[in-house]
Amino acid sequence: MLVGKIDRVGRIRTLHGDMGVWHKYTFGLAGERFFRALAEKGVLLATRCETCRKTYLPPKIYCPTCFAELTVWVELPPRGYVETYTFLYEDLEENRLTEPVAVAFVTFPGVEGGIIHRLGEVRPEEVCSGLEVEAVLAAERSGGLQDILYFRPSRE
């Protein structure tokens, strides 16, 4: 077994075959609080920097601008806006979909960042940048992004 720095190319060996890799993704402190609030209260949370006066979604623990610790949590309004969008014509296995699926980057007023998610209850020709949308939540939530079923055009 080779240990340490390889100083000669001839000492490098290649092994062919498959290697199973398992991983577990953790939300981190900010993500855990965000998804817990989504699951338990059905609200979107963001963090605000008191120094920079910026609000971040997804929430962060430290401000990327001034590096201040972010301890102020704010509940976002239930409505946002389509910043940009695209249509999916195939699923993850490259099977053709019967109807295209709209996916949008949804932003919220005064917030840095946003959420990428599906749009629903909207015809493709109605989708546009600036469209006001609201989250439709699952009746039973478990603390993940799937707790938001989709965003639909705002009804108010």
DRENSE-130018 format. One line per 10 residues: for each residue x, y, z negated of N, C-alpha, C, O. Coordinates in steps of 0.1 Angstrom, whole numbers, plus 5000, padded with zeros to 4 digits. Atoms other than C-alpha are relative to their C-alpha. Example, Ala and Ser with C-alpha at 12.3 -4.5 7.8 and 13.67 -1.06 7.14 Angstrom:
<rs>
5009,4988,5000,5123,4955,4922,5009,5012,5000,5019,5012,4993 ~ 4991,4989,5000,5137,4989,4929,4992,5011,4992,4997,5022,4991
</rs>
This chain:
<rs>
5008,4988,5000,5000,5000,5000,5009,5012,5000,5018,5013,4992 ~ 4993,4988,4999,5013,5034,5010,4995,5010,4990,4983,5013,4989 ~ 5004,4989,5009,5013,5061,4983,5009,5012,5002,5021,5010,5005 ~ 4992,4988,4998,5024,5097,4987,5000,5005,5014,4992,5000,5022 ~ 5000,4994,4987,5033,5117,5017,5006,4991,5010,5016,4984,5008 ~ 4996,5008,4989,5037,5100,5050,5011,5008,5007,5008,5019,5012 ~ 4989,4992,4994,5071,5111,5064,5004,4994,5014,5012,5000,5021 ~ 4997,5006,4987,5073,5088,5095,4987,4995,5006,4979,4988,5000 ~ 5012,5004,4993,5046,5082,5121,4998,4985,5000,4987,4980,5000 ~ 5001,5015,4999,5054,5045,5122,4994,4994,4987,4990,4983,4987
5006,5005,5013,5041,5042,5086,4985,5001,5000,4979,4996,4991 ~ 5014,4998,5000,5006,5052,5096,4993,4987,5006,4998,4982,5016 ~ 5007,5012,4996,4982,5022,5100,4985,5004,5003,4980,5013,4997 ~ 5014,4997,4996,4947,5022,5117,4993,4987,4997,4997,4976,5000 ~ 5009,5011,5003,4920,4999,5104,4987,5002,5008,4981,5013,5007 ~ 5012,4999,4992,4891,4992,5127,4988,4993,4993,4991,4982,4986 ~ 5011,5006,5006,4856,4984,5115,4990,5010,4994,4992,5022,4996 ~ 5009,4992,5006,4827,4998,5096,5003,5002,4985,5007,4992,4978 ~ 4998,4998,5014,4829,5014,5062,4987,5007,4995,4984,5018,4999 ~ 5012,4995,5006,4797,5019,5042,5003,5012,4991,5012,5012,4983
4998,4988,5008,4795,5054,5028,4986,5004,4994,4976,5006,5001 ~ 5012,4996,5007,4769,5063,5002,5003,5013,4993,5014,5015,4988 ~ 4999,4988,5007,4763,5097,4988,4987,5004,4993,4976,4999,4997 ~ 5011,4995,5007,4740,5115,4965,5001,5015,5000,5011,5021,4995 ~ 4999,4985,4999,4732,5152,4973,4993,5005,4987,4981,5001,4984 ~ 5006,4993,5012,4725,5173,4942,4996,5014,5004,5003,5021,5012 ~ 5004,4986,4996,4706,5206,4944,5009,5010,4994,5010,5021,4999 ~ 4993,4989,5007,4729,5224,4920,4991,5007,4990,4979,5004,4990 ~ 5008,4993,5010,4717,5247,4892,4989,5008,5006,4977,5007,5002 ~ 5009,4991,4994,4700,5272,4914,4989,4992,5008,4977,4995,5007
5010,5008,4993,4684,5246,4937,4991,4992,4991,4979,4990,4995 ~ 5009,5008,5009,4671,5225,4908,4989,5009,4995,4977,5005,4994 ~ 5011,4991,5006,4653,5255,4893,4990,5004,5011,4978,5005,5009 ~ 5008,4997,4988,4640,5265,4928,4989,4989,5002,4977,4992,5003 ~ 5009,5012,4997,4625,5230,4935,4991,4997,4988,4980,4992,4990 ~ 5009,5003,5012,4612,5226,4899,4988,5010,5000,4977,5006,4998 ~ 5011,4990,4999,4592,5259,4903,4991,4997,5011,4979,4998,5010 ~ 5008,5003,4989,4580,5248,4937,4991,4988,4996,4979,4988,4999 ~ 5007,5012,5004,4569,5214,4923,4989,5003,4990,4978,4999,4991 ~ 5009,4999,5012,4554,5225,4890,4990,5012,5002,4979,5011,4997
5008,4988,4999,4540,5260,4899,4995,5003,5014,4987,5012,5015 ~ 5003,4997,4987,4538,5260,4936,5005,5014,5005,4998,5021,5013 ~ 4995,4987,4996,4559,5292,4939,5014,4999,5005,5022,4990,5002 ~ 4986,4999,4995,4591,5302,4957,5007,5010,4992,5003,5021,4989 ~ 4992,4992,5008,4618,5316,4936,5013,5004,5007,5018,4997,5016 ~ 4988,4995,4995,4648,5337,4945,5008,5006,4989,5002,5009,4978 ~ 4992,4993,5010,4677,5353,4926,5003,5014,5004,5004,5016,5016 ~ 4997,4986,4997,4684,5390,4924,5013,5004,4993,5015,5001,4981 ~ 4987,4994,5005,4718,5407,4919,4996,5014,4995,4992,5023,5002 ~ 5003,4987,5006,4713,5436,4895,5011,5011,5004,5008,5023,5004
4990,4991,4996,4746,5451,4907,4998,5005,5014,4998,5017,5017 ~ 5002,4997,4985,4740,5450,4945,4986,5003,5003,4983,5009,5014 ~ 5015,4998,4998,4702,5451,4942,4996,4992,5012,4986,4995,5019 ~ 5004,5009,4989,4700,5422,4967,4993,4988,4994,4997,4984,4983 ~ 5007,5012,5005,4677,5392,4964,5003,4989,5010,5003,4992,5022 ~ 4995,5011,4991,4687,5358,4978,4991,4988,5000,4986,4983,4989 ~ 5007,5012,4998,4668,5329,4992,5007,4992,5011,5009,4998,5022 ~ 5001,5008,5013,4679,5301,4988,5007,5008,4989,5016,5015,4991 ~ 4994,4994,5012,4687,5312,4953,5015,4996,4998,5019,4985,5002 ~ 4985,5002,5002,4724,5315,4943,5003,5002,4985,4995,5009,4978
4996,4998,5014,4742,5314,4910,5009,5012,4999,5010,5019,4989 ~ 4991,4988,5000,4768,5341,4920,4997,5008,5013,4994,5002,5024 ~ 5003,4991,4989,4763,5371,4943,5012,4998,5011,5023,5000,5007 ~ 4990,5001,4990,4782,5365,4976,5007,5013,5004,5017,5014,5010 ~ 4994,4987,4997,4788,5403,4979,5009,5005,4989,5021,5009,4992 ~ 4992,4994,5011,4801,5413,4945,5005,4990,4990,5012,4993,4980 ~ 4997,5011,5008,4805,5379,4928,4995,5001,4986,5000,4994,4977 ~ 5007,4999,5013,4783,5389,4898,4992,4987,4998,4987,4981,5008 ~ 5008,5012,5003,4766,5360,4880,4985,5005,5002,4981,5016,4997 ~ 5014,4996,4997,4729,5360,4891,4991,4993,4989,4990,4980,4989
5008,5006,5011,4706,5355,4861,4985,5004,5001,4977,5000,4994 ~ 5013,4995,4998,4675,5374,4873,4993,4992,5011,4997,4991,5022 ~ 5008,5008,4990,4649,5351,4890,4987,5008,5003,4981,5013,4994 ~ 5012,4993,4996,4620,5366,4909,4991,4990,5009,4996,4982,5016 ~ 5009,5008,4992,4589,5350,4924,4997,5008,5012,4994,5020,5012 ~ 5002,4993,4987,4585,5358,4960,4985,5000,5003,4977,4992,4999 ~ 5014,4999,4995,4552,5369,4976,4997,4987,5008,5006,4982,5014 ~ 5003,5012,4993,4534,5340,4992,5001,5001,5015,5000,4990,5022 ~ 4999,4999,4985,4538,5354,5027,5013,5005,5004,5020,5013,4998 ~ 4988,4996,4993,4567,5358,5050,4998,5003,5014,4987,5003,5019
5001,4997,4986,4575,5365,5086,5009,4991,5008,5020,4988,5004 ~ 4992,5008,4991,4588,5344,5115,5011,5009,5005,5008,5019,5012 ~ 4988,4992,4995,4623,5358,5122,5003,4995,5014,5005,5003,5023 ~ 4997,5006,4987,4631,5334,5150,4994,4986,5000,4990,4981,4989 ~ 5007,5013,4999,4617,5300,5162,5005,4992,5012,5012,4998,5021 ~ 4997,5009,4989,4622,5271,5185,4989,4989,5000,4981,4988,4991 ~ 5010,5011,4999,4601,5241,5197,5008,4987,5002,5018,4987,5009 ~ 4995,5013,4999,4610,5205,5193,4992,4991,5009,4979,4991,5007 ~ 5008,5008,4991,4600,5181,5220,5003,4985,4998,4997,4977,5004 ~ 4996,5014,5003,4617,5149,5207,5001,4999,4984,5004,5009,4977
4998,5003,5014,4618,5133,5172,5014,4997,4998,5022,4998,5007 ~ 4986,5003,5003,4650,5123,5154,5005,4988,5007,5017,4986,5008 ~ 4995,5012,4993,4651,5090,5173,4999,5003,5015,5001,4993,5023 ~ 5000,4996,4986,4649,5109,5206,4987,4995,5008,4988,4994,5020 ~ 5012,5004,4994,4613,5098,5213,4992,5013,5004,4992,5022,4995 ~ 5007,4988,4995,4592,5123,5233,4988,5002,4991,4980,4992,4989 ~ 5011,4997,5008,4566,5140,5211,4988,5003,5009,4989,5008,5020 ~ 5012,4997,4991,4530,5142,5224,4997,5015,5000,4992,5020,5010 ~ 5002,4985,5001,4528,5179,5212,5013,5005,4995,5019,5000,4986 ~ 4988,4994,5006,4558,5202,5206,4998,5004,4986,4986,5008,4982
5000,4995,5014,4566,5211,5170,5007,5013,4999,5019,5013,5004 ~ 4993,4987,5002,4574,5247,5162,5007,5000,4987,5002,4996,4977 ~ 4992,4998,5012,4602,5253,5137,5005,5014,5000,5009,5020,5010 ~ 4996,4985,5001,4609,5288,5124,5009,5003,4988,5009,4995,4979 ~ 4993,4995,5011,4632,5307,5102,4991,5011,4994,4989,5021,5001 ~ 5010,4991,5006,4608,5324,5078,5008,5009,4990,5015,5004,4981 ~ 4994,4991,5009,4620,5355,5060,4990,5007,4992,4978,5007,4995 ~ 5009,4993,5009,4605,5375,5032,5006,5015,4998,5018,5017,4998 ~ 4995,4986,5001,4606,5413,5028,5009,5003,4988,5007,4998,4977 ~ 4990,4997,5010,4636,5426,5009,5009,4989,4995,5016,4990,4985
4993,5012,5005,4652,5392,5007,5011,4996,5011,5008,4996,5023 ~ 4989,5005,4992,4686,5380,5021,4998,4985,5002,4997,4978,4992 ~ 5002,5015,4998,4681,5346,5038,4986,4997,5003,4978,5006,5006 ~ 5013,5004,4997,4650,5326,5042,4999,4985,5000,5008,4978,4994 ~ 5002,5014,5000,4636,5291,5048,4998,4996,5015,4990,5002,5022 ~ 5003,5006,4987,4637,5270,5080,4990,4989,4997,4992,4980,4989 ~ 5011,5010,5002,4605,5250,5082,4991,4999,5012,4992,5008,5021 ~ 5009,5001,4990,4578,5238,5105,4989,5010,4999,4986,5015,4988 ~ 5012,4992,5000,4549,5259,5116,4988,4991,5003,4989,4981,5011 ~ 5012,5008,4998,4514,5245,5116,4988,5009,5002,4988,5021,4999
5013,4993,4998,4478,5255,5125,5002,5012,5009,4996,5022,5008 ~ 4998,4989,4990,4491,5276,5154,5003,4993,5013,5011,4983,5014 ~ 4997,5004,4987,4492,5271,5191,5013,5005,5005,5017,5016,5001 ~ 4987,4995,4995,4526,5274,5209,5000,5014,5005,5009,5021,5003 ~ 5001,4987,4994,4515,5305,5227,4998,5011,4990,5000,5023,4993 ~ 5002,4990,5011,4507,5322,5194,5013,5003,4992,5013,5013,4984 ~ 4987,4998,5008,4542,5318,5179,5008,5011,5006,5010,5012,5018 ~ 4991,4989,4996,4563,5349,5180,5008,5005,4988,5004,5003,4977 ~ 4992,4993,5011,4589,5368,5160,4991,5011,4994,4984,5018,5001 ~ 5008,4990,5007,4572,5389,5134,4986,4995,4996,4979,5002,4988
5013,5006,5005,4542,5366,5129,5000,4998,4985,5009,4992,4980 ~ 5001,5001,5015,4531,5368,5093,4994,4986,4997,4984,4981,5003 ~ 5003,5014,5003,4529,5333,5078,4999,4998,4985,5005,5006,4977 ~ 5001,5004,5014,4521,5316,5045,5003,4985,4999,4999,4978,5008 ~ 4996,5014,5002,4533,5283,5030,4987,4992,4997,4979,4997,4989 ~ 5010,5010,5003,4509,5254,5029,5006,4989,4992,5015,4982,4997 ~ 4993,5010,5009,4518,5232,4999,4993,4987,4999,4981,4986,5001 ~ 5005,5014,5002,4513,5195,4994,4992,5000,4987,4995,5008,4977 ~ 5008,5001,5012,4486,5187,4968,5008,4994,4989,5007,4998,4977 ~ 4991,5006,5010,4511,5164,4950,5014,5003,5004,5018,5000,5015
4987,4996,4997,4546,5178,4948,5010,4993,4992,5008,4989,4980 ~ 4990,5008,5007,4578,5161,4938,5013,5007,4998,5023,5002,4992 ~ 4988,4993,5002,4604,5188,4939,5010,5000,5012,5022,4998,5009 ~ 4991,5000,4988,4618,5189,4975,4994,5009,5010,4982,5014,5008 ~ 5005,4992,4990,4614,5209,5006,4987,4995,5007,4980,5002,5013 ~ 5012,5006,4994,4587,5185,5018,4988,5004,4992,4977,5001,4996 ~ 5012,4995,5007,4565,5200,4991,4993,5011,5007,4981,5014,5005 ~ 5006,4991,4991,4559,5227,5017,4997,4992,5012,5006,4987,5019 ~ 5004,5008,4988,4539,5209,5044,5004,5008,5013,5010,5002,5022 ~ 4996,4992,4989,4544,5238,5068,4996,5015,4997,4990,5017,4986
5004,4986,5001,4539,5276,5073,4989,5002,5011,4991,4997,5022 ~ 5011,4997,4990,4507,5287,5090,4998,5015,5001,5002,5023,4992 ~ 5003,4986,5000,4496,5321,5102,4992,5005,4988,4983,4998,4984 ~ 5007,4995,5012,4485,5343,5073,4985,5002,5003,4981,5006,5014 ~ 5014,4998,4999,4448,5344,5067,4995,5013,4994,4982,5015,4994 ~ 5004,4987,5006,4447,5378,5051,5005,5012,5009,5003,5023,5006
</rs>
